[in-house]
Amino acid sequence: MKTMAWLPMGETLYKVGQKRFGRLTGDPMRRLPVQIEMAQRISAMGSTVVGKTCLEVGAGHVPLVPIGFYLSGADRIVTVDLHRRIDWGMTKHALKWIAQNPVLLEKLYGQVCPRATFQERMSALQRGWEDPRRFLPLARIDYMAPADAAALPLPAESVDIHFSVTVLEHVPEPVLRGIFTEARRVLKPTGMALHVIDPSDHFQHTDRSISAINFLQYSDDEWARIAANQFAYCNRLRASDYLKMFAEQSWNVREAKTVVNDESLAALRAGFAVDQRFQGYELEDIATTQLDVLLTR
Ligand SMILES: C[S@@+](CC[C@H](N)C(=O)[O-])C[C@H]1O[C@@H](n2cnc3c(N)ncnc32)[C@H](O)[C@@H]1O
């Protein structure tokens, strides 16, 4: 990853490697259920996605979560990324799969939007999937890259739903603060922020011989030597660090769902030594490998 981050063609090589050996598949069923759960949480707050303006931080290679918001009836979805990573071939492939599975998806989306809305959106997608460059603007999905979520070209109070999926753990803490300051500016007073955060060791996703908190054994300097490049970087913040930052910025944390990894907790109890940076933390906090938050201004 370090070498690829340094090479001029590194971005392309990294993507080829991720497609072949990693987890970059563009499979819609790895993201649409996550988006449906977000829409359900919005409904549970007495609101809806239908007719809303949404903003995604960190589009990545395939804008699947924005496509999910489109299927749920959002009016417009702006998706921004620091790097222009969109893969049009994978996006077309994902749209094709969606176009070919209307029955399954109608069942899922029936839980979060009116049937007629879903059917109208699905019909447009079935007509347009073959040309994603044309379809995304028709679906009012605006892909903006390179663009920084901490400095957006959007008017104040113009967004209803600010969201990200497995992005925030890749962002250095000072930038994260900037992203949430900007979120407060662009969100309407009635707006919500929903973020799915994965504070686990991402090397463990493809190497099951290490634990989900393996990376917490390293000092910041050691970790910087291992992972300070655009592909591998993770900030290693724990769930409590995010919650503290939200409190400092006066967000209302309406929901904070955490998943504690049992194996990691057992390893900690058996003496797995974390770096001194993490020594004042509760064991459950250290072993938390998922944090889903819903915030309001
Ligand atoms: C793990 S990837 C995105 C995953 C994608 N959301 C998904 O659902 O699969 C994280 C992305 O966040 C982007 N990113 C990091 N910092 C950012 C910032 N300040 N503004 C916008 N995008 C950012 C990175 O360039 C990267 O493409």
The ligand as a MOL file (V3000), in Angstrom:
LIG
                    3D

  0  0  0     0  0            999 V3000
M  V30 BEGIN CTAB
M  V30 COUNTS 27 29 0 0 0
M  V30 BEGIN ATOM
M  V30 1 C -13.4210 3.6110 2.5790 0
M  V30 2 S -13.6640 4.7790 1.3540 0 CHG=1
M  V30 3 C -15.3640 4.9610 1.0540 0
M  V30 4 C -16.2680 3.8130 1.2390 0
M  V30 5 C -17.6420 4.0490 0.6910 0
M  V30 6 N -18.3530 5.0870 1.4180 0
M  V30 7 C -18.4220 2.7520 0.7900 0
M  V30 8 O -19.5780 2.7960 1.2190 0
M  V30 9 O -17.9000 1.7230 0.3880 0 CHG=-1
M  V30 10 C -13.3390 6.3100 2.1620 0
M  V30 11 C -13.3650 7.4750 1.2030 0
M  V30 12 O -13.4390 8.6810 1.9450 0
M  V30 13 C -12.7580 9.6770 1.2160 0
M  V30 14 N -12.4420 10.8230 2.0800 0
M  V30 15 C -11.5360 10.8930 3.0900 0
M  V30 16 N -11.5190 12.1350 3.6180 0
M  V30 17 C -12.4310 12.8660 2.9560 0
M  V30 18 C -12.8680 14.2290 3.0320 0
M  V30 19 N -12.3440 15.0940 3.8980 0
M  V30 20 N -13.8340 14.6380 2.1590 0
M  V30 21 C -14.3500 13.7910 1.2540 0
M  V30 22 N -13.9820 12.4930 1.1370 0
M  V30 23 C -13.0360 12.0420 1.9630 0
M  V30 24 C -11.5290 8.9390 0.6910 0
M  V30 25 O -10.9380 9.5850 -0.4200 0
M  V30 26 C -12.1030 7.5740 0.3430 0
M  V30 27 O -12.4400 7.4280 -1.0240 0
M  V30 END ATOM
M  V30 BEGIN BOND
M  V30 1 1 1 2
M  V30 2 1 2 3
M  V30 3 1 2 10
M  V30 4 1 3 4
M  V30 5 1 4 5
M  V30 6 1 5 6
M  V30 7 1 5 7
M  V30 8 2 7 8
M  V30 9 1 7 9
M  V30 10 1 10 11
M  V30 11 1 11 12
M  V30 12 1 11 26
M  V30 13 1 12 13
M  V30 14 1 13 14
M  V30 15 1 13 24
M  V30 16 1 14 15
M  V30 17 1 14 23
M  V30 18 2 15 16
M  V30 19 1 16 17
M  V30 20 1 17 18
M  V30 21 2 17 23
M  V30 22 1 18 19
M  V30 23 2 18 20
M  V30 24 1 20 21
M  V30 25 2 21 22
M  V30 26 1 22 23
M  V30 27 1 24 25
M  V30 28 1 24 26
M  V30 29 1 26 27
M  V30 END BOND
M  V30 END CTAB
M  END
